[in-house]
Amino acid sequence: MNLFIKSDIQKFLLGFEKAQEVLNNPTFWKAIASHPGFDNTKISPDEIATLLQETGHQITLEDWKPTELEAITKYRKTNAKTVNKELIHLNVRKSARSIQQIAGTIIHEGIHAIDLAHLDKTFGHAGNSRTGNENTAPYWIGDLVINILKGTYEPSKSFKYFLTEED
Ligand SMILES: [Zn+2]
């Protein structure tokens, strides 16, 4: 995936840099390919890794500010939102998170964008709550990003879950 960012938020720019760093880290790809399997999909982790590495997908990340009403209702917990296969909205009201968390969110949403680009395949999560979705590709891989950045990733060991609610 080729990610681009247009943002006025310094935290988002730093999170984006960290996300790119992980995408260039062989440990990240090895970890995905060696995962036993994701929930809510028939696609193997190895194939998902291959799809994520395709270079034809241009995905732009943009700032997005829900209205005050939306911010306390519909998008109360939404850190980001994949609009379509080419566009991801980052909620500026949720920028007070760690740079590692933001990087995890960016990759989580990037996986949704790649999923949307392949109409014959699906590897998302069921509902928007993370509970019960820990082992879906967007959550597990998003958490992998955070663990690698925090230095808490060790192959064959279970890792901590960091991501909260994502769209
Ligand atoms: Zn999601």
Residues whose N, C-alpha, C, O or C-beta is under 5 A from the ligand:
A	BS01	ZN	P138 E166 D167
